[in-house]
């Protein structure tokens, strides 16, 4: 297993299969790359099926235990089932999707070996959903979530980005997952450093406070300083990486862009490493280099200067 200079083992990879998407969510940062979505047709720059599988085979050599397939919208890839089927058996495979294409494909993905799915859902009202996603596919998403549950991809985690436009919908989303078996809610802190519009950010501690008041039980995951709340039988977890030094200090994931570049940190694009023609020797070399160069974002790459986070001068030239 590869270990970076800060003692962090790389146990997982997150692979963007495409930057294409049929939604246009206002908070999207496209895995930290910015809004680079292009035409809906497949692009030559996207990694091929064999490229993705070859990378996963090298990741297995380095004892990587889990892979999450993302986008863009990864289900725009017609070869998704083939990629999942060819994922090494030693790796847990999961998917983050907007859910539109899950009806009709959930069972095939389970047969291919998919273990779990996260579905982006920011509101339960169609009009509010359209405002955030710029899509009228609300009913399709609801159907997709139920299709995933029926196919056994449980627990299906609903990803809700919490910012100014969605914070008011949190209570009804909590109630929603409590009332429906097989669902969990994952509240994701809005990241203005990637998505822009810092005025949209809210104080995530207000959300924690409300959840704590409602909770029957609270679990604190010390490793990432993440908290889970059990409310009326439903499970809600908050992912709050902004300014969270413990979160960064315990990051065990390397990312892969749809163009075949390794990315050591979600918040950075100055550390991208190409994997060349994606032969196994090239992949091994790039993988070792990106892990060697990984730096915790908060607490190291960015450090506190009073109340502000500023770039650590030791990394300016690097």
N, C-alpha and C positions, 0 to 999 in steps of 0.2 A: 504494500500500500504506500502511495506517495504521501509525503508529509512536507508541508511548507516550512519556511524559516521561523514561523511562530507556533510550531508544534501542532498545526491543524491537519489532521488526516483528511484526505479527499475520499469520501465514501459515496458521493452521489454526483450525477451529471444532469444537467437540464439542457435539452436539445431543442432549439427552435427549428422546426421543419420548414417554415415559410414565413415571410413577412406579409403575405397576402391575408386579407381579412374581409369578410362580408359585413362586419360591423364597423362603426367609426366612433368608438367610445371616447368621450371627451378627455378622459384621464390617461389614455393609452400612452405608454412610453416604449412599447415594442421591445421588451426585454432590455431596456436601457439604451437602445440604439436611437431612440427618437422616432418620430412618425415617418417611416420610410416606405410605407405601403405603396406598392405599384399596381399594375394591372392585375385582374383576377386570374388571368391565364398563367400557367406554370412558366417560370423563368429559367433561363439556362444557368443562372448563377446559383440556383438552389442545389444543395447537395442531392445526389442521386440516392436511390435505395441502397445501392452497394456501398456508397460512401458512408452513409449513416451506420450501416451494419459493420463495416470495417472499423469505424471508430469505436463502436460498442465492444467489438472483440478485443481491441487494444485496452479499452477501459476495464474489461474483465481481467486482463493480464495484471492490471494494477489494483485488483481486488475491489473495484467499485461495486457497490451493493445495490444501487437503485438508479433508475433513469426516469425523468419526467419529460414527456414530449409536449412542446408548446408551440406557439406561433408568435405573431399572427394567429390565424385559425388553422391548427394542424389538421383538422378534418377536411380541409380543402385538398389535402394530399390523397389522391386515389390509392396510393400505395401504402397507406397507413397500416392497414391490417398486415400487409407483408412485412413491414418494418417491425411491428410488434411480434409477429410470429418468429422472426429471425433474431430477436433480441436474446442474448444468452440466458439460459434458464436460471443462472445464479443471480440474475438481477430482477428486483421488483420493478414492474413497469406501470407507470401511471400517466395520466393525460390531463391537460388543462384545456378547456374548450368553451365556446359560448353555447354549446348544447344543441344548436339548430339541426345538426346532422346526426344526432344520436339515435333518433327513431330509425329503425331499419339497419343500423350498423352496430348498435350496442352488443347484440348477441354475437355478431361476427368478431368483434374486438375481444370479447371474453373468450371465445373459442381460440383466438390467436394468442391469448396469454395475458391480456391486459388485466391488471389487478385492481385498479382504482381510478376514479375520475373526479376532477374538480370542474364545476360549471360556474361560469361567471353570471351572477344574477344580482343586480344592484337595487331592484325595487320589485314590488308585487303589483303595482298599478301599471297598466299598459302605457298610459300617457307619461308617467314618470320614467318608466323604462325607456321609452322612445327618446325622451329628452336627454338621457345620459348616454345611450348607445347609438343614437341616430338610426335606429332600426325599428321596424314595425313587427319584428319576429317574436314578440312576447309569447304568444301561444305556442310557437314552435319550441321555444326554450323550456317552457313548462312541460310540454310533452316529452322533450328530450331528457329532462331530469327524471321523470317517471319511467321512461324507457331504460335508463341506466339502473335505476333501483330494481326494476323487474328483471333485468339481466343479471343481477347479483353484484354489480359494481359498488357495493356498499362498504363503508358509509360514503354516500355521495356528498362531497363538500361543496357548499355554495360559497363562492368567493364574492364578497361584497367590499368594494373599495369605499372607505368612509371619508367623505369630504363634505364641503358645504352643501352640495346638492343632494346628498344621500343620507346624511346623519339622522335626519328626522324619520327615516324609514327603518332604523335599527329595531325599535320595539316590535313592529309587525313581522320583521324577518325572524326575530328570536321566537316569537309565537308560532310562526310558520314551521320552523324546524322542530319545535317541541311537539307539535300536533301530528307530524308525519314521520313514521318510522323509516329509518334508512337514510335520513338527512342529518347533516351537521352544518353549522355556519362558521365561516372563517371571515372575520372582519379584518381588512387589510388597510393599514394606515396609508393615506395618500402621500405620495413622495414628490413634493414640488421641485426638488433638485433634478428630477428626471422629466416630469410632466409639465413643468412650468406653473404659472399661475399660483404663486405662494399665497395669494389672498383666498384661495379655495381651501387651504389647510385648516383643520380644526385641532383643538387640544385633545389628543387621544385619551388623556387621563380623564376627561369628562365622560367618555364612553366607558372606561374602566369603572369609574365611580358608579355609573348607572347600573352596569352589569352586576357589580358587587352588591348593590342594594337589592337586586332581584334574585341573586343566586342562592340555591340550596347548598351548593358546595363549590369551592374554589381550589384549583390546583395551580401551583406556581412552578413552572419548569425553569429551574435555575440556570440551566446551561444557556438558554437563549433569552432569559428574562421574559418568557412568554407566560401568559395566564389563560387558564381555561375555566369556564363558568358552566355549571350545570344548573339549568333553569327549567323547572317543570318537566324534567325528563329529557330536555334537549341540551345538546352540547354546543357551546360557543367558544371559539378560540380567537384571540386577538394577535395579529401579526403586526408588530410595531417596531420596525427597524430604524426609523429616523432618529438620529442622535443616540442610538442604543449601542454602546460600546460592547456590552456582553453579547449582543446578537452577532456583531461582526467578529468578535474574538472567537466565536464558536461556529463560524461558517465552514461547512465541510463540502461545499458544492462548487464545481466548475461548470461554466456555461459554454455552449456551442452555438454560434450564430448560424443562420440558414445558409450563409455563404461558406461555411466551413472554417471559421475562425474561432479559436479558443478565447474565452473571456474569463479572467480570474475574478472579476467583481462586477456585480450588477451596476454599480454606480459609476463605473469607469469605462471609457472606450480608448484610453491611451495605453492599454495593456493588451490589446488584441494581438493574437499570434496566429498567422496563417498556417494551415497544415499542408501547403503545397498541393501536390496532385493527390493527396490523401492516400499515399501508400502507407503500409503499416510502419516502416521505419520513420517516415516523416511525421506520422501521427505520434509515435512514441517520443520523438525528440521534442515536438511542440508541446506535448502534454507535460513532460518533465520541466520544460522551461517555464510554462505558465504557472505551474505549481510552485516552482522555485521563486518566482517573482511575486507571488500573492502577498498582499498586505491588507490587514484589517482596515476597512475604510474609516469608520469612526474610532478614534482613540489612537490612530497611528498615521494613516494617510491624511486624515483630517483631525486636527487637534483643537482643543478649546482655547480661545483667547478671550478671557472674560466670559461673556454670554454668547459669543459668536464662535462658529466652527470655521477654522481657516486651514489652508493647505500647509502641511508640514514642510518646511523649507528643504529638508533633506531629500524630498522626492521631486523637487521642482526640476532639477537638471535630469534626474533619472527618468 
